[in-house]
Amino acid sequence: MLIAQATNQRETIAATLLLAKLPIEDLPETLDNFLVAIENGRLIGVIGLEIYGDYGLLRSLAVLPAHRNKGIAGKLIERLESLAGLKGLKELYLLTETAPEYFASKAFQKISRDEVPDEVKTSSEFSHVCPASAIVMKKSIL
């Protein structure tokens, strides 16, 4: 399996996110900070990073059902954290409705929306795409 920069794969990424019931209406035009997992030439997983000042928003983590429980999501998160570190980000934030235990196992901590920096709150994920019931989590990148 190869983890690579997501280039020219917008349609495949959107289809993967739809399959995982994740939002695509606010998918950035350019996927500069998105990574994909590729196996045998096919996209099997995706993760994205949105940057807001010194903070990052982890979004769009999805692995195709036939490839789940093989550590692919964990590898995507590790690479995304490395990317965030290279970009000088201090913290990563995310919203989840379905996987708080999984993200907790990756050292993300549940926080309240009040604890989220204002820059991150301006993201479409926080402002209107994800429901208010979504769990907010944070991880320091140092």
TIRO-2110 file (N, C-alpha, C; in Angstrom, 1 decimal):
// TIRO-2110
0.8, -1.2, 0.0, N, 1, A
0.0, 0.0, 0.0, CA, 1, A
0.9, 1.2, 0.0, C, 1, A
0.5, 2.2, -0.8, N, 2, A
1.2, 3.5, -0.9, CA, 2, A
0.3, 4.6, -0.4, C, 2, A
0.9, 5.5, 0.4, N, 3, A
0.1, 6.7, 0.8, CA, 3, A
0.8, 7.9, 0.0, C, 3, A
-0.1, 8.6, -0.7, N, 4, A
0.4, 9.7, -1.6, CA, 4, A
-0.4, 10.9, -1.6, C, 4, A
0.1, 12.0, -2.1, N, 5, A
-0.7, 13.2, -2.3, CA, 5, A
-1.9, 12.9, -3.2, C, 5, A
-3.0, 13.5, -2.9, N, 6, A
-4.2, 13.3, -3.7, CA, 6, A
-4.1, 14.3, -4.8, C, 6, A
-3.8, 13.8, -6.0, N, 7, A
-3.8, 14.7, -7.2, CA, 7, A
-4.7, 14.1, -8.3, C, 7, A
-5.5, 14.9, -8.9, N, 8, A
-6.4, 14.5, -9.9, CA, 8, A
-7.3, 13.3, -9.6, C, 8, A
-7.7, 13.3, -8.3, N, 9, A
-8.6, 12.1, -7.9, CA, 9, A
-9.8, 12.6, -7.2, C, 9, A
-10.2, 13.9, -7.5, N, 10, A
-11.4, 14.5, -6.8, CA, 10, A
-12.6, 13.6, -6.9, C, 10, A
-12.9, 13.1, -8.1, N, 11, A
-14.2, 12.3, -8.3, CA, 11, A
-14.1, 11.0, -7.5, C, 11, A
-13.0, 10.3, -7.5, N, 12, A
-12.8, 9.1, -6.7, CA, 12, A
-12.9, 9.3, -5.2, C, 12, A
-12.3, 10.4, -4.8, N, 13, A
-12.4, 10.8, -3.4, CA, 13, A
-13.8, 11.1, -3.0, C, 13, A
-14.5, 11.9, -3.8, N, 14, A
-15.9, 12.2, -3.5, CA, 14, A
-16.7, 11.0, -3.4, C, 14, A
-16.5, 10.0, -4.3, N, 15, A
-17.3, 8.8, -4.2, CA, 15, A
-17.0, 8.0, -3.0, C, 15, A
-15.7, 8.0, -2.6, N, 16, A
-15.3, 7.3, -1.4, CA, 16, A
-16.0, 7.9, -0.1, C, 16, A
-16.0, 9.2, -0.1, N, 17, A
-16.6, 9.9, 1.0, CA, 17, A
-18.1, 9.7, 1.1, C, 17, A
-18.7, 9.7, -0.1, N, 18, A
-20.2, 9.5, -0.1, CA, 18, A
-20.5, 8.1, 0.4, C, 18, A
-19.7, 7.1, 0.0, N, 19, A
-19.9, 5.7, 0.5, CA, 19, A
-19.8, 5.6, 2.0, C, 19, A
-18.9, 6.5, 2.6, N, 20, A
-18.7, 6.5, 4.0, CA, 20, A
-19.7, 7.4, 4.7, C, 20, A
-20.6, 8.0, 4.0, N, 21, A
-21.6, 9.0, 4.5, CA, 21, A
-21.0, 10.2, 5.1, C, 21, A
-19.9, 10.7, 4.5, N, 22, A
-19.2, 11.9, 4.9, CA, 22, A
-19.5, 13.0, 3.9, C, 22, A
-19.5, 14.3, 4.4, N, 23, A
-19.9, 15.4, 3.5, CA, 23, A
-18.9, 15.6, 2.4, C, 23, A
-19.4, 16.0, 1.2, N, 24, A
-18.6, 16.4, 0.1, CA, 24, A
-18.9, 17.8, -0.4, C, 24, A
-20.0, 18.3, 0.0, N, 25, A
-20.4, 19.6, -0.5, CA, 25, A
-19.4, 20.7, -0.3, C, 25, A
-18.6, 20.6, 0.7, N, 26, A
-17.5, 21.6, 1.0, CA, 26, A
-16.1, 21.1, 0.7, C, 26, A
-16.0, 20.0, -0.1, N, 27, A
-14.7, 19.5, -0.5, CA, 27, A
-14.0, 20.6, -1.3, C, 27, A
-12.7, 20.9, -0.8, N, 28, A
-12.0, 22.0, -1.5, CA, 28, A
-11.8, 21.7, -3.0, C, 28, A
-11.7, 22.7, -3.8, N, 29, A
-11.5, 22.6, -5.2, CA, 29, A
-10.2, 21.9, -5.5, C, 29, A
-9.1, 22.4, -4.8, N, 30, A
-7.8, 21.7, -4.9, CA, 30, A
-7.6, 20.9, -3.6, C, 30, A
-7.1, 19.7, -3.8, N, 31, A
-7.0, 18.8, -2.7, CA, 31, A
-5.5, 18.8, -2.2, C, 31, A
-4.9, 19.9, -2.2, N, 32, A
-3.4, 20.0, -1.8, CA, 32, A
-3.0, 19.3, -0.6, C, 32, A
-3.9, 19.4, 0.4, N, 33, A
-3.6, 18.8, 1.7, CA, 33, A
-4.4, 17.5, 2.0, C, 33, A
-4.7, 16.8, 1.0, N, 34, A
-5.4, 15.6, 1.1, CA, 34, A
-4.4, 14.4, 0.7, C, 34, A
-4.5, 13.3, 1.4, N, 35, A
-3.7, 12.2, 1.2, CA, 35, A
-4.6, 11.0, 0.8, C, 35, A
-4.1, 10.1, 0.0, N, 36, A
-4.8, 8.9, -0.4, CA, 36, A
-4.0, 7.6, -0.1, C, 36, A
-4.7, 6.6, 0.2, N, 37, A
-4.0, 5.3, 0.3, CA, 37, A
-4.4, 4.5, -1.0, C, 37, A
-3.3, 4.0, -1.7, N, 38, A
-3.5, 3.4, -3.0, CA, 38, A
-3.0, 1.9, -2.8, C, 38, A
-3.8, 1.0, -3.4, N, 39, A
-3.4, -0.4, -3.4, CA, 39, A
-3.7, -0.9, -4.8, C, 39, A
-2.8, -1.5, -5.4, N, 40, A
-3.0, -2.1, -6.8, CA, 40, A
-3.6, -1.0, -7.7, C, 40, A
-3.1, 0.2, -7.6, N, 41, A
-3.5, 1.3, -8.5, CA, 41, A
-4.9, 1.9, -8.2, C, 41, A
-5.5, 1.4, -7.1, N, 42, A
-6.9, 1.9, -6.7, CA, 42, A
-6.9, 2.6, -5.4, C, 42, A
-7.7, 3.7, -5.3, N, 43, A
-7.8, 4.4, -4.1, CA, 43, A
-8.6, 3.6, -3.1, C, 43, A
-8.0, 3.4, -1.9, N, 44, A
-8.7, 2.6, -0.9, CA, 44, A
-9.0, 3.4, 0.4, C, 44, A
-8.4, 4.6, 0.5, N, 45, A
-8.6, 5.4, 1.6, CA, 45, A
-8.2, 6.8, 1.4, C, 45, A
-8.7, 7.7, 2.2, N, 46, A
-8.5, 9.2, 2.0, CA, 46, A
-8.5, 9.9, 3.4, C, 46, A
-7.8, 11.0, 3.5, N, 47, A
-7.8, 11.8, 4.6, CA, 47, A
-7.5, 13.3, 4.2, C, 47, A
-8.1, 14.3, 4.8, N, 48, A
-7.8, 15.6, 4.4, CA, 48, A
-7.4, 16.5, 5.6, C, 48, A
-6.7, 17.6, 5.3, N, 49, A
-6.3, 18.6, 6.3, CA, 49, A
-6.6, 19.9, 5.8, C, 49, A
-7.4, 20.7, 6.6, N, 50, A
-7.6, 22.1, 6.3, CA, 50, A
-6.8, 22.9, 7.3, C, 50, A
-6.2, 24.0, 6.8, N, 51, A
-5.3, 24.8, 7.7, CA, 51, A
-6.0, 26.1, 8.0, C, 51, A
-6.0, 26.4, 9.3, N, 52, A
-6.6, 27.7, 9.8, CA, 52, A
-5.5, 28.3, 10.7, C, 52, A
-4.7, 29.2, 10.2, N, 53, A
-3.6, 29.8, 11.0, CA, 53, A
-2.7, 28.7, 11.5, C, 53, A
-2.5, 28.6, 12.8, N, 54, A
-1.7, 27.6, 13.5, CA, 54, A
-2.3, 26.3, 13.7, C, 54, A
-3.6, 26.1, 13.2, N, 55, A
-4.4, 24.9, 13.6, CA, 55, A
-4.8, 24.2, 12.3, C, 55, A
-5.0, 22.9, 12.5, N, 56, A
-5.5, 22.1, 11.4, CA, 56, A
-6.8, 21.4, 11.7, C, 56, A
-7.6, 21.2, 10.7, N, 57, A
-8.8, 20.4, 10.8, CA, 57, A
-8.7, 19.1, 10.1, C, 57, A
-8.7, 18.0, 10.8, N, 58, A
-8.6, 16.7, 10.1, CA, 58, A
-10.0, 16.4, 9.6, C, 58, A
-10.2, 16.1, 8.4, N, 59, A
-11.5, 15.8, 7.8, CA, 59, A
-11.4, 14.7, 6.8, C, 59, A
-12.6, 14.2, 6.5, N, 60, A
-12.7, 13.3, 5.4, CA, 60, A
-11.9, 12.0, 5.5, C, 60, A
-11.8, 11.4, 6.7, N, 61, A
-11.1, 10.2, 6.8, CA, 61, A
-12.0, 9.0, 6.5, C, 61, A
-11.7, 8.3, 5.4, N, 62, A
-12.5, 7.2, 5.0, CA, 62, A
-11.7, 6.1, 4.4, C, 62, A
-12.0, 4.9, 4.7, N, 63, A
-11.4, 3.7, 4.1, CA, 63, A
-12.5, 2.8, 3.5, C, 63, A
-12.3, 2.3, 2.3, N, 64, A
-13.3, 1.5, 1.7, CA, 64, A
-13.6, 0.2, 2.6, C, 64, A
-14.8, -0.2, 2.7, N, 65, A
-15.2, -1.3, 3.6, CA, 65, A
-14.4, -2.5, 3.5, C, 65, A
-14.0, -2.9, 2.3, N, 66, A
-13.2, -4.2, 2.1, CA, 66, A
-11.8, -4.1, 2.7, C, 66, A
-11.4, -2.8, 3.0, N, 67, A
-10.0, -2.6, 3.4, CA, 67, A
-9.9, -2.1, 4.9, C, 67, A
-11.0, -2.1, 5.6, N, 68, A
-11.1, -1.7, 7.0, CA, 68, A
-10.4, -2.7, 7.9, C, 68, A
-10.0, -2.2, 9.1, N, 69, A
-9.4, -3.1, 10.1, CA, 69, A
-8.1, -3.6, 9.7, C, 69, A
-7.4, -2.9, 8.8, N, 70, A
-6.0, -3.3, 8.4, CA, 70, A
-5.0, -2.3, 8.7, C, 70, A
-5.4, -1.3, 9.5, N, 71, A
-4.4, -0.3, 9.9, CA, 71, A
-4.3, 0.9, 8.9, C, 71, A
-5.1, 0.9, 7.9, N, 72, A
-4.9, 1.9, 6.8, CA, 72, A
-5.3, 3.3, 7.4, C, 72, A
-6.4, 3.4, 8.1, N, 73, A
-6.8, 4.7, 8.7, CA, 73, A
-5.7, 5.2, 9.6, C, 73, A
-5.1, 4.4, 10.4, N, 74, A
-4.0, 4.8, 11.3, CA, 74, A
-2.8, 5.3, 10.5, C, 74, A
-2.5, 4.7, 9.4, N, 75, A
-1.3, 5.1, 8.6, CA, 75, A
-1.7, 6.5, 8.0, C, 75, A
-2.9, 6.7, 7.6, N, 76, A
-3.3, 8.0, 7.0, CA, 76, A
-3.2, 9.1, 8.0, C, 76, A
-3.7, 8.8, 9.3, N, 77, A
-3.6, 9.8, 10.3, CA, 77, A
-2.1, 10.1, 10.6, C, 77, A
-1.3, 9.1, 10.7, N, 78, A
0.1, 9.3, 11.0, CA, 78, A
0.7, 10.3, 10.0, C, 78, A
0.5, 10.0, 8.7, N, 79, A
1.0, 10.8, 7.6, CA, 79, A
0.4, 12.2, 7.7, C, 79, A
-0.8, 12.4, 8.0, N, 80, A
-1.5, 13.7, 8.1, CA, 80, A
-0.9, 14.5, 9.3, C, 80, A
-0.6, 13.8, 10.4, N, 81, A
0.1, 14.4, 11.5, CA, 81, A
1.5, 14.9, 11.1, C, 81, A
2.2, 14.1, 10.4, N, 82, A
3.5, 14.5, 9.9, CA, 82, A
3.4, 15.8, 9.0, C, 82, A
2.4, 15.8, 8.1, N, 83, A
2.2, 16.9, 7.2, CA, 83, A
1.9, 18.1, 8.1, C, 83, A
1.0, 18.0, 9.1, N, 84, A
0.7, 19.1, 9.9, CA, 84, A
1.9, 19.6, 10.6, C, 84, A
2.7, 18.7, 11.1, N, 85, A
4.0, 19.2, 11.8, CA, 85, A
4.9, 19.9, 10.8, C, 85, A
5.0, 19.4, 9.6, N, 86, A
5.9, 20.1, 8.6, CA, 86, A
5.4, 21.5, 8.3, C, 86, A
4.1, 21.7, 8.4, N, 87, A
3.4, 23.0, 8.1, CA, 87, A
3.4, 23.9, 9.3, C, 87, A
4.0, 23.4, 10.4, N, 88, A
4.1, 24.2, 11.6, CA, 88, A
2.9, 24.3, 12.5, C, 88, A
1.9, 23.4, 12.3, N, 89, A
0.6, 23.5, 13.0, CA, 89, A
0.8, 23.1, 14.5, C, 89, A
0.1, 23.7, 15.4, N, 90, A
0.2, 23.4, 16.8, CA, 90, A
-0.8, 22.3, 17.2, C, 90, A
-1.9, 22.3, 16.6, N, 91, A
-3.0, 21.3, 17.1, CA, 91, A
-3.8, 20.9, 15.9, C, 91, A
-4.4, 19.7, 16.0, N, 92, A
-5.4, 19.2, 15.0, CA, 92, A
-6.7, 19.1, 15.7, C, 92, A
-7.7, 19.4, 15.0, N, 93, A
-9.1, 19.3, 15.5, CA, 93, A
-9.9, 18.4, 14.5, C, 93, A
-11.0, 17.8, 15.0, N, 94, A
-11.8, 17.1, 14.2, CA, 94, A
-13.2, 17.0, 14.7, C, 94, A
-14.2, 16.7, 13.9, N, 95, A
-15.6, 16.5, 14.3, CA, 95, A
-15.9, 15.0, 13.9, C, 95, A
-16.6, 14.3, 14.8, N, 96, A
-17.0, 12.9, 14.4, CA, 96, A
-18.3, 12.6, 15.1, C, 96, A
-19.1, 11.9, 14.3, N, 97, A
-20.4, 11.4, 14.9, CA, 97, A
-20.3, 9.9, 15.1, C, 97, A
-19.3, 9.2, 14.5, N, 98, A
-19.3, 7.8, 14.6, CA, 98, A
-18.1, 7.1, 15.2, C, 98, A
-17.0, 7.9, 15.3, N, 99, A
-15.7, 7.2, 15.7, CA, 99, A
-14.9, 7.9, 16.8, C, 99, A
-15.6, 8.4, 17.9, N, 100, A
-14.8, 9.0, 18.9, CA, 100, A
-13.9, 8.1, 19.6, C, 100, A
-14.3, 6.8, 19.8, N, 101, A
-13.4, 5.8, 20.5, CA, 101, A
-12.1, 5.6, 19.6, C, 101, A
-12.3, 5.5, 18.3, N, 102, A
-11.2, 5.2, 17.4, CA, 102, A
-10.2, 6.4, 17.5, C, 102, A
-10.7, 7.6, 17.4, N, 103, A
-9.8, 8.8, 17.5, CA, 103, A
-9.2, 8.9, 18.9, C, 103, A
-9.9, 8.5, 19.9, N, 104, A
-9.3, 8.5, 21.3, CA, 104, A
-8.1, 7.6, 21.3, C, 104, A
-8.2, 6.5, 20.6, N, 105, A
-7.1, 5.5, 20.6, CA, 105, A
-5.9, 6.1, 19.8, C, 105, A
-6.1, 7.2, 19.1, N, 106, A
-5.0, 7.8, 18.4, CA, 106, A
-4.6, 9.1, 19.1, C, 106, A
-4.9, 9.2, 20.4, N, 107, A
-4.5, 10.3, 21.3, CA, 107, A
-5.3, 11.6, 21.1, C, 107, A
-6.4, 11.5, 20.4, N, 108, A
-7.3, 12.7, 20.4, CA, 108, A
-8.1, 12.7, 21.6, C, 108, A
-8.4, 13.9, 22.1, N, 109, A
-9.2, 14.1, 23.3, CA, 109, A
-10.5, 14.9, 23.0, C, 109, A
-11.6, 14.4, 23.6, N, 110, A
-12.8, 15.1, 23.5, CA, 110, A
-12.8, 16.5, 24.2, C, 110, A
-13.3, 17.5, 23.5, N, 111, A
-13.3, 18.8, 24.0, CA, 111, A
-14.7, 19.4, 23.7, C, 111, A
-15.0, 20.6, 24.3, N, 112, A
-16.2, 21.3, 24.0, CA, 112, A
-16.0, 22.2, 22.8, C, 112, A
-17.0, 22.6, 22.1, N, 113, A
-16.9, 23.5, 21.0, CA, 113, A
-16.3, 24.9, 21.4, C, 113, A
-16.6, 25.2, 22.7, N, 114, A
-16.1, 26.5, 23.2, CA, 114, A
-14.5, 26.5, 23.2, C, 114, A
-13.9, 25.4, 23.3, N, 115, A
-12.4, 25.3, 23.3, CA, 115, A
-11.8, 25.3, 22.0, C, 115, A
-12.5, 25.3, 20.9, N, 116, A
-12.0, 25.4, 19.6, CA, 116, A
-11.6, 26.8, 19.2, C, 116, A
-10.4, 27.0, 18.7, N, 117, A
-10.0, 28.3, 18.2, CA, 117, A
-10.9, 28.9, 17.2, C, 117, A
-11.1, 30.2, 17.3, N, 118, A
-12.0, 30.9, 16.4, CA, 118, A
-11.7, 30.7, 14.9, C, 118, A
-10.4, 30.6, 14.6, N, 119, A
-10.0, 30.3, 13.2, CA, 119, A
-10.7, 29.0, 12.7, C, 119, A
-10.6, 28.0, 13.5, N, 120, A
-11.2, 26.7, 13.1, CA, 120, A
-12.7, 26.7, 13.1, C, 120, A
-13.3, 27.5, 13.9, N, 121, A
-14.8, 27.6, 14.0, CA, 121, A
-15.3, 28.2, 12.7, C, 121, A
-14.4, 28.9, 11.9, N, 122, A
-14.9, 29.5, 10.6, CA, 122, A
-15.0, 28.5, 9.5, C, 122, A
-14.5, 27.3, 9.7, N, 123, A
-14.5, 26.3, 8.7, CA, 123, A
-16.0, 25.9, 8.4, C, 123, A
-16.2, 25.4, 7.2, N, 124, A
-17.5, 25.0, 6.9, CA, 124, A
-18.0, 23.8, 7.7, C, 124, A
-17.0, 22.9, 8.0, N, 125, A
-17.3, 21.7, 8.9, CA, 125, A
-17.9, 22.2, 10.2, C, 125, A
-17.3, 23.2, 10.8, N, 126, A
-17.8, 23.6, 12.1, CA, 126, A
-19.0, 24.5, 12.0, C, 126, A
-19.0, 25.4, 11.0, N, 127, A
-20.1, 26.4, 10.9, CA, 127, A
-21.4, 25.9, 10.4, C, 127, A
-21.4, 24.9, 9.5, N, 128, A
-22.7, 24.4, 9.0, CA, 128, A
-22.8, 23.0, 8.4, C, 128, A
-21.7, 22.4, 8.1, N, 129, A
-21.8, 21.1, 7.4, CA, 129, A
-22.0, 20.0, 8.4, C, 129, A
-21.3, 19.9, 9.5, N, 130, A
-21.5, 18.9, 10.5, CA, 130, A
-22.5, 19.3, 11.6, C, 130, A
-23.3, 18.4, 12.0, N, 131, A
-24.4, 18.8, 13.0, CA, 131, A
-23.8, 19.2, 14.3, C, 131, A
-24.5, 20.0, 15.1, N, 132, A
-24.1, 20.4, 16.4, CA, 132, A
-23.9, 19.2, 17.3, C, 132, A
-24.5, 18.1, 17.0, N, 133, A
-24.3, 16.9, 17.9, CA, 133, A
-23.0, 16.2, 17.7, C, 133, A
-22.2, 16.6, 16.7, N, 134, A
-20.9, 15.9, 16.4, CA, 134, A
-20.0, 16.2, 17.5, C, 134, A
-19.2, 15.2, 17.8, N, 135, A
-18.2, 15.3, 18.9, CA, 135, A
-16.9, 16.0, 18.4, C, 135, A
-16.4, 16.9, 19.2, N, 136, A
-15.2, 17.7, 18.8, CA, 136, A
-14.0, 17.0, 19.6, C, 136, A
-13.0, 16.9, 18.8, N, 137, A
-11.8, 16.3, 19.4, CA, 137, A
-10.5, 17.1, 19.0, C, 137, A
-9.5, 17.0, 19.8, N, 138, A
-8.3, 17.7, 19.6, CA, 138, A
-7.0, 16.9, 19.9, C, 138, A
-5.9, 17.2, 19.2, N, 139, A
-4.6, 16.6, 19.5, CA, 139, A
-3.6, 17.6, 19.3, C, 139, A
-2.6, 17.7, 20.2, N, 140, A
-1.5, 18.6, 20.1, CA, 140, A
-0.5, 18.0, 19.1, C, 140, A
0.1, 18.8, 18.3, N, 141, A
1.2, 18.3, 17.4, CA, 141, A
2.5, 19.0, 17.8, C, 141, A
3.4, 18.2, 18.4, N, 142, A
4.7, 18.8, 18.8, CA, 142, A
5.8, 17.9, 18.5, C, 142, A
END
